[in-house]
Amino acid sequence: MNILKRSDDTTIEVENSDMRILFDSQSTAPRRMRPAVLILLASLALPSASAPTLDDETQELLVSAVTAAAELDLYNARCRGDQSGRQIDNLNKEMVGKLGITVLGVEDDLFPERSYRATQKRLERDFLAELRDAGGCPGAKDSDLPETLKARYYERLNAVRALP
């Protein structure tokens, strides 16, 4: 058994045969707890093992709900100066409470882009095209677009709330 000293004055006990580390003086965790910690960390790194299995109808509802919330938040940010993102936050709370899945998880796993950043960019691009077709913010405010966005969002939010 050899004792090695590091440059920072910590010591390591090493077996000669295969240089396995037996004890690191910097480590504060007992040796028998390390496997338990590693198992815990490994289980946290596997989101698919802990994510709920959703049927196709529920997946479609979640995609539709996230889209409706994003559109209403984009309208509020663009035309009303409300940057709070309240609808996404409220939907996120409902989804985590009911299903244990977040809005970002839905954007990553259920949208065709399979990336929340790409999904958010596409949703914004699509909404801005819809807003432009409505005549910008002044045209949208004069139309029924705000009420349509709100109705669509609350319909989807209530459907998520009604899930078992």
N, C-alpha and C positions, 0 to 999 in steps of 0.2 A: 504494500500500500504506500503510495506516494502522496505527499501534500504539495500542491502547487500554489504559488502566490501570484496573484494578478498585480498589474501595475497600480491598481487602486487599493492595494493592501487587503483584499479579500482572499480567502483561502478556499481551495477546492480539494477534497479527498478523491483520489483516482486510483482504480485498480490497474496494475501494470499490464495485465493480459490483453484486455480489449479497450482500455481507456474509458470505461463507463463512469459517468459522474455519479458518485454516491451522495454527496452532500455539497450544497453551495451555501456558503455562509451568508449570502445576501437573501436567500429565500427565507420567508417567514412561514410558509405553509408547511404543515406536517406532511411527510411523504405519503401517508395513507389517504390524505384528502385530495391529492393531486388527480388521481383517476376520476374521482367524483366530479371535480371541477371540469376536467376535460370532457366528460360525458355530458355535463350540463351545457357547456359551450358548444359541443357538437350538435346537441338537440336544438339549440337556438339558431344554429346556422342552417338548419333544414326547414325552410318555411313551408315546403310542400307537405311535409309530414304533419305539421300542425294546422295547416290551412283547411278550412271546412270544404267538403265536397259539395259543389253546387250543381243543381240540375240546370238544364239549358234555359228554362223559363226564368229562373232566378238570375242567371248570368245576364240574360237580355235585359231584365229589369234593372240590374245594377249598372250596366253600361248606359242605359237610357237615363237613369237617375243622375249619374255623374255628368252626362252630357247636358242635361237640363240645368243642373246646378252651375256648371261652368258657364253656360250661355247667359244665365241670369246674372251671375257675378261679373261677367265681361260687359254686359249691358250696363250694370250699375257702375262699374269702374269707368267705362268709356263715356257714358252719357249723363251720369249723375254725380260723378266724382267720388263715389263710394268705393274705396279700395279694400274694404274689410274682408272680402271673401267669405262672408257670413253663410251663404248657402252651402258652399263646399264644406265649411266647418260643421254646420248642423247635420248635413248628410253623413259626414265622417263619423260624428258621434253616434248616430243611429246605427250605422253599419258596423262599427266596432262593438257596440252594445249587443246587437242582434246576432251578428255573424262572425265577429272577430276578424274582419277584413277591413282594410282602410281604403280610402279613395285612391291613394297612390298604388296600393296593391291591385285594385281593379284596373287602373290605367296600365300597370305593368303586365298583368296576367290575362285580362279579358279583352282589351282593345286589340285590333289587328296589328298595331305598331309594336306591341310588346315592349314599350318604353314609355314611361310617364312623360318624359320631356318631349318626345316626338308626338305623343297623344295631345299634350297641352298645346303645342304649336299648331297642330292640325285643327283642334277645336277653336282656337283663336282665329286662325286663318278662315275657317268656314263661317264663323260668326261675323267676322268683319266683312266678308262678302255679302252675307245676309243683311247686315246693317247698311252697307253701301247700296244694295238694291232697294232698301226701304227709304233711301234719301238721306242717309246719315242720321245723326242724332235728332235733328229737328223733325225730319220726316218720320222717324221711328216714334217720337213722342206724340206726334199727331195721329199715328196709326194705332192699331190694337196690338202691336208687337209687345209692349211691356206687359200687358195683361195676359197675352198668350204665353209669354215666357214664365210669368208667375204661376199661371194655372198649370202649365206643364210640370213645373218644378214641384209644386205642392201635391199634384196628383201622384208623381213618382215617389216623393218623400212619404206620403201616406201609405203607398203600396209597400215601401220598405218597412215602415212601422208595423204593417199588418202581417209581415212574415212571421212564421213560427219561431 
